[in-house]
Amino acid sequence: MISIRNLISLLCLLIIKISISQGQNESPNFIFILVDDQGWNGTSVEMMNGLKMSKSDFYETPNIEKLAKEGIKFSYAYSSAPVCAPSRYSIQFGQTPARLKMIRVGMDTKHINHNTDFTIPKLLKKINHNYQTAHFGKWGMDSNPKTFGYDISDGPTKNINGGFNYNSKKLQWGNNFDEDPKKIFSTTEKAINFINKSFENKKPFYIQISHYAIHSDLIMREETFQKYSKKKPGAIHNNLGLASMTEDLDTSIGYIIDKIKELGIEKNTYLIYSSDNGSVPNILPRKNYKNGFNYPLSRGKWDANEGGIRVPFIIKGPKIKESSQSQIPISFSDLLPTIVDLAGGNNDLNQKNLDGGSFKDILFNKSKKIKRNFDGIIFHVPYENKIALERAHSAIIVDTMKLIKFYDNDETKLFNLKNDMRENNNLALKRKKIVQKLESKLNNYLKNVKAPKWKPGITWRQKSLDNINSYH
């Protein structure tokens, strides 16, 4: 016969076990939708309240609009680089491309520790071993998703897996019809199946849906193209292919939003939306590069000007005020610490090599400041790019002041982004003390992390850092 004391002990153990189980099940879910080459103004969401030019004058994205109405948009959100691979690395590790010494597409990355435990999925599993993790769509990095801690994935995919013909401008920039353009819908279907399975198994989940769209090739559904062929083009956005592919992408996002509501997990799910870098500034035969698709931002993909690095960023989820906006600058290196913090793992973020900071308190309107190990956002583009500026450069943003430094002649430019997002008014000669302060911060950071250093003729494409031996 069980004594009263033993019965009480058993009940206490049962209560503790139930509490632990409930705690595990209450861990938040995360859905991160990362699109490819979508500009800050590349949706029908006004990314800055009151500024009509901060949304597309042609594209229609009603589901992304819905997402913004149900969450918060960041007007000063930055990819970590103006090209895809460095930005994607920065997301996974919470570090800048400069620290990672991964600064462009096609670069050898054997110097990077891909087996580190400090990645988003591995840290979430450390917080709660029940987390299910998946990555579908474009990987765009070396190693593979499994090494980074993803349970399920499409593998180490690249642009070519989603329809990309580098050697054919006709295929890249022509209008190509497909019922599953850029694998938009099949990728979304995989994601929904994963979400369903995690829900059925009562497991919290993290999923990154990395779309191949809207990177070239221009592929879209024929019915969507026909719709835009009958619509008056905008002054900034007028390409039928980009417009059609953007709406097809938006349709798939609606499926994700609907699934969250269908399962009744809205109150415990964060949905994040962004782009890996800014839009291409133009499509041949259009030649206006500076005032291209990213207008009112200058230039575009490949440059650390605003058009290349400022991106749409929206997040909805529990405790986030609907239809809100933040003008606090955030970067992709902030994603890892923010997601981990939201999952309850703030104590796991005490790493001196972590560049990002959590913006959890900004999401909940409890703060207007992000605490980072380094005060500022760094961009490092130390190579000559024949497509774009053709000048190696780096940049730093602190609050709304931005300094760009060019390495061919040590020229510096200073802009106040609050009233000059076009980067037209160079304040370097008028605000010399600010230039000195920001340039010193930039130089010291690059030196401390031993960032790759520019030398005439170096492109770093398919070259190992060991063979270059050039650091700050």
PEZI-V624877 format. One record per residue. RES is the residue in one letter. OMEGA is omega as a letter, one per 20 degrees, with the letter a starting at -180 (* if undefined). Layout:
[[RES | OMEGA] [RES | OMEGA]]
//
This chain:
[[M | a] [I | r] [S | r] [I | a] [R | r] [N | r] [L | r] [I | r] [S | r] [L | r] [L | r] [C | r] [L | r] [L | r] [I | r] [I | a] [K | r] [I | a] [S | r] [I | r] [S | r] [Q | r] [G | r] [Q | a] [N | a] [E | r] [S | a] [P | r] [N | r] [F | r] [I | a] [F | r] [I | r] [L | r] [V | a] [D | r] [D | r] [Q | a] [G | r] [W | a] [N | a] [G | r] [T | r] [S | r] [V | r] [E | a] [M | r] [M | a] [N | r] [G | a] [L | a] [K | a] [M | r] [S | r] [K | a] [S | r] [D | a] [F | a] [Y | r] [E | r] [T | a] [P | a] [N | r] [I | r] [E | r] [K | r] [L | r] [A | r] [K | a] [E | a] [G | a] [I | r] [K | r] [F | a] [S | a] [Y | r] [A | a] [Y | r] [S | a] [S | a] [A | r] [P | r] [V | a] [C | a] [A | r] [P | r] [S | a] [R | r] [Y | a] [S | r] [I | a] [Q | a] [F | a] [G | a] [Q | r] [T | r] [P | r] [A | r] [R | a] [L | a] [K | r] [M | a] [I | r] [R | r] [V | r] [G | a] [M | r] [D | a] [T | a] [K | r] [H | a] [I | r] [N | a] [H | a] [N | a] [T | r] [D | a] [F | r] [T | a] [I | a] [P | a] [K | r] [L | r] [L | r] [K | r] [K | r] [I | a] [N | a] [H | r] [N | a] [Y | r] [Q | a] [T | a] [A | r] [H | r] [F | r] [G | a] [K | r] [W | r] [G | r] [M | r] [D | a] [S | a] [N | a] [P | a] [K | r] [T | a] [F | r] [G | r] [Y | a] [D | a] [I | r] [S | r] [D | a] [G | a] [P | a] [T | r] [K | a] [N | a] [I | r] [N | a] [G | a] [G | a] [F | a] [N | a] [Y | a] [N | a] [S | r] [K | r] [K | r] [L | a] [Q | a] [W | r] [G | a] [N | a] [N | a] [F | r] [D | r] [E | r] [D | a] [P | r] [K | a] [K | a] [I | a] [F | r] [S | r] [T | r] [T | r] [E | r] [K | a] [A | a] [I | r] [N | r] [F | r] [I | r] [N | a] [K | r] [S | r] [F | a] [E | a] [N | r] [K | r] [K | r] [P | a] [F | r] [Y | r] [I | r] [Q | r] [I | a] [S | a] [H | r] [Y | r] [A | j] [I | r] [H | r] [S | j] [D | r] [L | a] [I | a] [M | r] [R | a] [E | a] [E | r] [T | r] [F | r] [Q | r] [K | a] [Y | r] [S | r] [K | a] [K | r] [K | a] [P | r] [G | r] [A | r] [I | a] [H | a] [N | a] [N | a] [L | a] [G | r] [L | r] [A | a] [S | a] [M | r] [T | r] [E | r] [D | r] [L | r] [D | r] [T | a] [S | r] [I | r] [G | r] [Y | r] [I | r] [I | a] [D | a] [K | r] [I | a] [K | a] [E | a] [L | r] [G | a] [I | a] [E | a] [K | a] [N | a] [T | r] [Y | r] [L | a] [I | a] [Y | r] [S | r] [S | a] [D | r] [N | r] [G | a] [S | r] [V | a] [P | r] [N | r] [I | a] [L | j] [P | r] [R | a] [K | a] [N | a] [Y | a] [K | r] [N | a] [G | a] [F | a] [N | a] [Y | j] [P | r] [L | a] [S | r] [R | a] [G | a] [K | a] [W | a] [D | r] [A | r] [N | a] [E | a] [G | a] [G | a] [I | r] [R | a] [V | r] [P | r] [F | a] [I | r] [I | r] [K | r] [G | a] [P | r] [K | r] [I | a] [K | a] [E | r] [S | r] [S | a] [Q | r] [S | r] [Q | r] [I | r] [P | r] [I | a] [S | r] [F | r] [S | r] [D | a] [L | a] [L | a] [P | r] [T | r] [I | r] [V | r] [D | r] [L | r] [A | r] [G | a] [G | a] [N | a] [N | a] [D | a] [L | a] [N | a] [Q | a] [K | a] [N | r] [L | a] [D | a] [G | r] [G | a] [S | r] [F | r] [K | a] [D | r] [I | r] [L | a] [F | r] [N | r] [K | a] [S | r] [K | a] [K | r] [I | r] [K | r] [R | r] [N | r] [F | a] [D | r] [G | r] [I | a] [I | r] [F | a] [H | a] [V | a] [P | r] [Y | r] [E | a] [N | a] [K | a] [I | a] [A | a] [L | a] [E | r] [R | r] [A | a] [H | r] [S | r] [A | r] [I | r] [I | r] [V | a] [D | r] [T | r] [M | a] [K | r] [L | r] [I | r] [K | r] [F | a] [Y | a] [D | r] [N | r] [D | r] [E | r] [T | r] [K | a] [L | a] [F | r] [N | a] [L | a] [K | a] [N | a] [D | r] [M | r] [R | a] [E | r] [N | a] [N | a] [N | a] [L | a] [A | a] [L | a] [K | a] [R | a] [K | a] [K | r] [I | r] [V | a] [Q | a] [K | a] [L | r] [E | r] [S | r] [K | r] [L | a] [N | a] [N | r] [Y | a] [L | r] [K | a] [N | a] [V | a] [K | a] [A | r] [P | a] [K | a] [W | r] [K | r] [P | r] [G | a] [I | r] [T | a] [W | a] [R | r] [Q | r] [K | r] [S | r] [L | a] [D | a] [N | a] [I | r] [N | a] [S | a] [Y | r] [H | *]]
//
